[in-house]
């Protein structure tokens, strides 16, 4: 069985109130990836998600943005993985990451969820932590010198300089999607991490 990525899921909260908030960085990237693959999202209530269907090198690829709140993201991922018979290793989750600064990004497979409710729910739904993640740095209120609580911080838009760093990461992530869809994770990792700077 191919372990190339066949399902790309952007995490965020649905609705206009959340559109520009840090917690929705995964949605931002998922929108760009759909554009790059010339696919458009339609609401698929049975999958609890906005779903886009694309093709890459003759293979079908799914993109999804759950319509549940972040902490129920596993509903959509679980439903799609079951229906399309996908292994956790074929799933790529795009999400915001407090432990990385804006402008930083990491690609990894497996691992814990570090308290990220979306990841926690997906791990439970898939029964495995072995899915891939693109961790988009949004910074932490403490490292950014802010007194905000984390829950409040992730539900606010990034400041202008932070947004520039996040936009740069999104640009770099778009460039590695073809390698991930080809199953060349070593190449994707090299390409992505070479731009991380200090």
C-alpha positions in Angstrom: 0.0 0.0 0.0 1.3 3.5 -0.9 2.1 5.6 2.1 2.0 8.8 0.1 -0.4 11.4 1.5 -3.9 11.0 0.2 -5.8 13.2 2.7 -4.8 16.7 3.7 -6.7 18.2 6.6 -6.4 21.8 7.6 -7.5 22.6 11.2 -9.4 25.6 12.4 -12.7 26.8 13.7 -15.6 27.4 11.3 -17.3 30.7 10.7 -16.4 34.3 10.0 -15.6 35.1 13.7 -12.6 32.8 13.6 -11.4 33.3 10.0 -8.4 35.5 10.8 -7.4 34.0 14.1 -4.1 32.2 14.8 -5.9 28.9 15.5 -7.0 28.9 11.8 -3.5 28.8 10.3 -4.2 25.2 9.1 -7.3 26.4 7.2 -5.3 29.2 5.5 -2.7 26.7 4.2 -5.5 24.2 3.2 -7.1 26.9 1.1 -3.9 27.6 -0.7 -3.1 23.9 -1.3 -6.6 23.5 -2.9 -5.9 26.4 -5.2 -2.6 24.9 -6.2 -4.3 21.6 -7.0 -7.1 23.4 -8.8 -9.7 22.0 -6.4 -12.6 23.7 -4.7 -14.3 22.9 -1.4 -17.9 21.8 -1.1 -19.8 21.1 2.0 -20.1 17.3 2.7 -22.2 17.0 5.9 -21.7 13.2 6.1 -18.0 13.9 6.6 -18.5 16.9 8.9 -16.2 18.9 6.6 -15.7 21.1 3.6 -14.1 18.6 1.1 -12.2 19.2 -2.1 -11.2 16.4 -4.5 -8.1 16.8 -6.6 -5.7 14.6 -8.6 -2.0 14.3 -8.5 0.0 12.1 -10.8 -3.1 10.2 -11.6 -4.0 9.5 -8.0 -7.0 11.0 -6.2 -6.2 13.4 -3.3 -8.7 14.7 -0.7 -8.5 18.0 1.1 -10.7 18.7 4.1 -11.6 21.5 6.5 -13.7 20.2 9.4 -16.9 22.2 10.0 -16.9 21.1 13.7 -15.0 23.2 16.2 -11.3 22.4 16.6 -11.7 20.0 19.5 -14.0 17.7 17.4 -11.7 17.7 14.3 -11.4 13.9 14.6 -15.1 13.4 13.5 -14.2 14.6 10.0 -10.8 12.9 9.8 -12.2 9.6 11.1 -15.2 9.6 8.8 -13.0 10.3 5.7 -10.3 7.8 6.6 -12.8 5.1 7.2 -14.8 5.7 4.0 -11.8 6.0 1.8 -9.9 3.2 3.6 -6.9 5.4 4.4 -4.2 4.5 6.9 -3.1 7.1 9.4 0.3 7.3 7.5 -1.6 8.6 4.5 -3.1 11.6 6.4 -1.4 15.0 6.7 -2.8 17.5 9.2 -2.0 21.2 8.9 -2.2 23.0 12.3 -1.0 26.0 14.3 1.8 25.3 16.7 2.4 27.3 19.9 5.9 25.9 20.4 7.3 27.4 17.2 7.7 31.1 16.5 5.9 32.8 13.5 8.1 32.1 10.5 9.1 28.6 11.8 7.5 25.3 10.6 8.1 21.6 11.2 7.0 18.5 9.3 6.8 15.4 11.5 5.1 12.1 11.7 3.6 10.8 14.9 4.3 12.0 18.3 2.1 13.5 21.0 -0.5 16.3 20.7 1.1 18.7 23.1 -2.3 19.7 24.4 -3.6 20.7 20.9 -7.3 19.7 21.1 -7.6 19.2 17.4 -4.7 16.7 17.3 -5.9 15.0 20.4 -9.3 14.3 18.8 -7.8 13.1 15.5 -5.4 10.7 17.3 -8.4 9.3 19.1 -10.5 9.0 15.9 -7.7 7.3 13.9 -6.6 5.1 16.9 -3.0 6.0 16.1 -0.7 9.0 16.3 1.1 8.0 13.1 -0.4 10.7 10.9 1.8 13.4 9.5 1.7 17.0 10.7 2.8 20.3 9.4 3.2 22.5 12.5 2.8 26.1 11.6 4.5 28.3 14.2 2.2 31.0 15.7 4.4 31.6 18.8 3.3 31.5 22.4 2.1 34.5 24.3 5.0 34.1 26.8 7.7 33.9 24.1 6.1 36.9 22.3 6.0 38.9 25.5 2.2 39.0 25.8 0.2 38.6 29.0 -2.7 36.9 27.3 -3.9 33.4 28.2 -3.2 30.8 25.5 -6.9 30.2 24.9 -7.4 33.9 24.3 -4.2 34.2 22.2 -5.1 31.5 19.7 -8.5 33.1 19.1 -7.0 36.5 18.1 -5.5 37.5 14.8 -1.7 37.6 14.6 0.1 40.9 14.8 1.3 42.3 11.5 4.9 41.1 11.9 3.7 37.6 13.0 1.4 37.4 10.0 4.3 38.1 7.7 6.2 35.1 9.2 3.1 32.8 9.0 2.5 33.9 5.4 6.1 33.0 4.6 5.7 29.5 6.1 2.5 29.0 4.2 4.3 29.8 1.0 7.1 27.3 1.8 4.6 24.6 2.8 2.8 24.9 -0.5 6.1 24.1 -2.3 6.5 20.7 -0.5 3.0 19.4 -1.1 3.9 17.6 -4.4 6.7 15.7 -2.7 4.3 14.6 0.1 1.8 13.5 -2.5 4.6 11.5 -4.1 5.5 9.9 -0.8 9.0 11.5 -0.8 9.0 12.6 2.8 12.8 13.0 3.0 12.7 15.5 0.1 9.7 17.4 1.6 11.5 17.6 5.0 14.7 18.8 3.5 13.0 21.5 1.4 10.9 22.7 4.2 13.4 22.8 7.0 16.2 24.4 4.9 14.2 27.7 5.1 13.8 27.7 8.8 16.7 30.0 9.6 17.9 30.3 13.2 
